[in-house]
């Protein structure tokens, strides 16, 4: 069973804006990709400070022509579109954890997230010829496919969105049990649990916006594309979602 652990810097960023929603309007939070979420989505690692842009700001493009890693992904996609299975395998390895994380946060089931993660990449492979670069990371395309699968699943089975926060934080529980975490680590864990529980109480569109923007690290533009909304609508939605979270979390979460 794949382990799902919230990225610490992503959670710290979310706690900060919940404690002070005005940060969303102050320019402190970039409209481009969030560094922690972007890297957590791509590789499962963290680099850079919380809230630091990982690529161009403003329009939220995740692609930079002079970024060696992005150049590598572009080359891999081109090879995969020519039928190179190994190239697609490398793309899969880079993005699979992020897609699984997105699906698990949306569905709350390890088994279902595993199944739909596999289906996401199977559909992506079948449709790879239809993918064209538009200045955004291919990860956003994968998320769009995964999102459509979630929608189809909920329609077909009348699935009621429910995330089990205790399961989301299972790896954190295990780590603390193994290492008898410090008092600060225990407090951080409790705050994360409280905050993620509050996220599950949001309206579905607010919850998805929070997951995409903060836990997945997508840019405003990418989130808008995935959700089928304008960038302005996404900015308003994330502000409403953060304000709703602030009311749901009774104690300061910073």
N, C-alpha and C positions, 0 to 999 in steps of 0.2 A: 504494500500500500504506500503510495507516494505521500510524503509528509508536506503539510502546508503550514508555514510559519510566516506571520506578518513581518514585513521588513521593518526593522527598528526605526530607521530614519524616516520612512514613509509614514509610520504611525506617529512619530514625533511631529512631523509636519501637519498631519491631520489634527492632532491634539492642539497644536498651536492655533490653527484657523478656527477650530471649534471654540477655543477659549476667547478668541478675538476675531469674529467674522469680518470686522473692518479691514483686516489684512488683505482680504480678497479684492478690496476696492482701492487699496493703497499703492498697488504696483509692486508690493513686496513679493507676491507669488507670481512667477513667470507664466505667460500664456503658452509658452512652448513646452516641450516635454519636461517632466520633473525628473531630475537626475536619478534619484533613488529608485523610483518606480520603473523608469525606463530600463535601468540595468538589472533590476530585480526581474523584470519581465523577460529580458533578453538572456541573461546568463546566471541569475540567481545570486549575483554578487553586488556589492555596493561600493561606489567610489564617488568622491566629491561631497560637498556639503548639501544638507537638506534644502531643497528649493532651488538649487543651482540649475540653470538651463543646461540640458545635455546637447542641444543643437541650437539652431536658429531660434530667436525669440519672435515676438510680434505675431507673425502669421502662424507660428507653431509648427513649422516644418521640421521633421525629424531627420531629414537627409541633408548632408553636407558633402559637397563634391570633393573636398580635400580631407575627408575623414577616412583613414585607411580601413577601418572596420566596415563602414558603409560601402566602400568600394569593394570589399571582399564579398559582402552580401549581394551586391549588384551582380558581381561576376558569378557567384554561386547560382543566383536565380537564372541568369542567362544560360548557364550550363544545364541546369535542371530543365529549363524549357526546351532544351535540345535533346532531352532524354537521359541525362546523366543522373542515375539513381543515387550515386554517392554524394553528389552535390546537394540533392534534395535532403539526403540524410543529415548533412551538416546543418542545413537550414532548420530541419526538424529539431536537432539537438539544441540549437540556440534558442528556439522559441517554445518548445514543448512545455517547460515548467510554467511559463507565464500564462499560456493558454489554459493549462490545467488549473492554475490558481484562479483565473477568471471564472472558469466554469464551476469550480467548487464554491467560490464566494457567492455565485448566483444560485446554486442548486442545493448546497449543503449535504451532498452525498459523494463519498469517495468513489464508489462503484460507478455511479452515473457520470461523474466528472471524468473518470478514466475512459468510459465508453465514448462519451461525446468528444473528448480530446482526440481519440483515435479517428473518429468520424470526421472531425474538423480537418485533420491533415490528409485524410483520404480524399475528401472533397476538394481540398486545396490542390492536391496532386492532379486530380482529374481536370481541374479548371485552370491549371497553371498558365496555359497558353493565353488565357483571357486577362491575366494580370499585366498591367502596364504601370510603369513608374510615373507617379504624379507628385514627386517631391516629398513623399511621406514614407515612413518605414513600413516594410511589408508586414510587420507584426500587427498593424492596424487592420490589414486585410484579413489576417487570420482571426482577429477578434470579431470582425464583422460576420465571418462564417460561423464562428462559435455562438455568437449572439442569435443568429437565425435558427440555429439548432435548439437553443434554449426556448425560443419563441414557439417553435414547432412542437417541442416536447410538452410545454405547458398547455398548448392548445389540445394536443392529442390525449393527454392523460389528466387534464384539469389539475395539473400540479400546482400546489400552493407554495409560493416561494418561502422557504424557511431555512435559515442557516444555523447550524449548531455551533455556537461559538466555542464551546468546550472542545469540539473536534478540530476547529480551525487552529486552536492553540495547543493541540496535543503535543507537538514537538517541543514547544516552550515548556510545557509541564514536564516532559521527559528530561530536558536539559536541566531544569531546576532540581529535579529529583536526583539526578546524577551528581550534580555539583553543589547541591545545598546552596542555591543562589544567595547572593548578598541581599540585605534588606532593600537596597535600591532596586535590584532586579525583581524582587517579589512585588514591590510597589508598582514598578513599570508593568509587570504582567497583569496585575489587577486592573490598572488603568486601561490597558489594551483590551482586556476582557469586557470591561464596562462599555468602552467606546464601540467595540465591534457588536456587542449586544444591541446598543442603540442604533447602529447602522441597519440592523435587520428589522427595526421597527419603522423605518422610513417608508414612504410611498415607493413603489417599484422603480419609477423613473428617477427619483432622487437617489435611491440606493445604487442604481446602475451608474449614475453620474459620479458618485463618490468612489465606487470601485474602479471605474475607468480612469478618473483623473488622479486619484491619490494612491490607490493600492496597485494599479497597473501603471500609472505614470504617463498615460497618454496626454498629448497636447490638447488644447482647446479645439484646434482644428480637427485632430484625429477623433476626439470624442464626438464632435459634431457630426463627422462623417459616419461613425459607427451608429449613432443614435438617430440619424436622419433629421438633425436639427441645425439651425444656424449657429454660428459661433456666439452671437449675442445671446441666443436662447440658452446655450450651455452655460454661459457665464451667470445668467440669472438663475438657472436651475441649481448650479453648484452653490450659489449664495443662499438660496432658499433651503437647500439641503443642510448646509452648515449651520444655519440659524435654527433649523429644526433639531439638529443634533445637540446644539447648545441647550435647548429646552429639555431634551431627553436625558442629558447627563447632569445630575443634580449637583455634583461637586466639581471643582476645577479639575480639568484633565491635563494641565500642563505639568 
